[in-house]
Amino acid sequence: MLYALICKDKAGGLPLRMETRPDHVAYLDGLNARGVLKMAGPLLDDSEQPCGSLVIVDAANKDAAQDIADSDPYAKAGLFADVEIRPFRWAFNNPES
């Protein structure tokens, strides 16, 4: 099942985001190599600056998706004010369909 990890940064989190980004990218690369990561990218504010993340993962259940979210270096660094995990159905432009 696919899950959307909707992660919103704490106010003023951009410096921490940029400092932690190399570890975050390496983490996502690892998920991608295992076939877990389906899509990811930053959420942007009105100034087009990163203010969160949208990560779509393939996980066995919501608890497994939560483990993936909790293991993200951004989460470990305390960047996120809020993380919402929702089941996701990729209906349009899914390269696997």
VOTORMI-908041 format. One record per residue (C-alpha): x, y, z. Coordinates in steps of 0.1 Angstrom, whole numbers, padded with zeros to 4 digits. Each point is the difference from the previous one (the first is absolute). Layout:
       u       v       w
       X       Y       Z
...
% end
This chain:
       u       v       w
    0000    0000    0000
    0012    0035   -0007
    0001    0026    0027
    0005    0038   -0003
    0023    0015    0026
   -0010    0036    0002
    0026    0018    0021
   -0002    0036    0010
    0031    0018    0013
    0002    0020    0032
    0000    0037   -0005
    0035    0012   -0008
    0011   -0035   -0009
    0017    0008   -0034
    0036    0001    0014
   -0005   -0034    0018
   -0015   -0014   -0032
    0029    0011   -0021
    0026   -0012    0026
   -0017   -0035    0002
   -0008   -0003   -0037
    0029   -0022   -0011
   -0009   -0026    0026
   -0037    0002   -0010
    0009   -0005   -0036
    0022   -0030    0008
   -0029   -0014    0020
   -0024    0004   -0029
    0026   -0015   -0024
    0001   -0031    0023
   -0038   -0003    0000
    0000    0004   -0038
    0026   -0027   -0005
   -0023   -0024    0021
   -0031    0009   -0021
   -0017    0017    0030
    0001    0036   -0013
   -0025    0008   -0027
    0003    0038   -0001
    0013    0029    0021
    0006    0037    0000
   -0002    0031    0021
   -0032    0019    0008
    0005    0037   -0008
   -0012    0032    0017
   -0014    0030   -0019
    0036    0011   -0006
    0008   -0034   -0015
    0023   -0009    0029
   -0001   -0035    0014
   -0023   -0002    0031
   -0007   -0037    0001
    0001   -0033   -0018
   -0023   -0023   -0019
    0013   -0036   -0001
   -0020   -0029   -0015
    0011   -0034    0012
   -0010   -0036   -0005
   -0005   -0015    0035
   -0017   -0031    0014
   -0022    0021    0023
   -0003    0034    0017
    0024   -0011    0028
    0027   -0008   -0026
   -0006    0033   -0017
    0004    0017    0035
    0033   -0018    0005
    0012    0013   -0034
   -0011    0036    0010
    0017   -0003    0034
    0033   -0012   -0015
    0003    0030   -0024
    0030    0022    0010
   -0023    0030   -0002
   -0023   -0015    0027
    0029   -0011    0021
    0014    0036   -0001
   -0033    0014    0012
   -0008    0019   -0032
   -0037   -0009   -0002
   -0028    0017    0019
   -0025   -0026   -0013
    0001   -0032   -0019
   -0033   -0014   -0014
    0000   -0035   -0015
   -0029   -0009   -0023
   -0007   -0030   -0023
    0004    0011   -0036
   -0013   -0014   -0033
    0021    0012   -0030
   -0028    0003   -0026
    0015    0022   -0028
    0034   -0002   -0016
    0011   -0030    0020
    0030   -0014   -0019
   -0008   -0035    0015
   -0035   -0002   -0015
% end
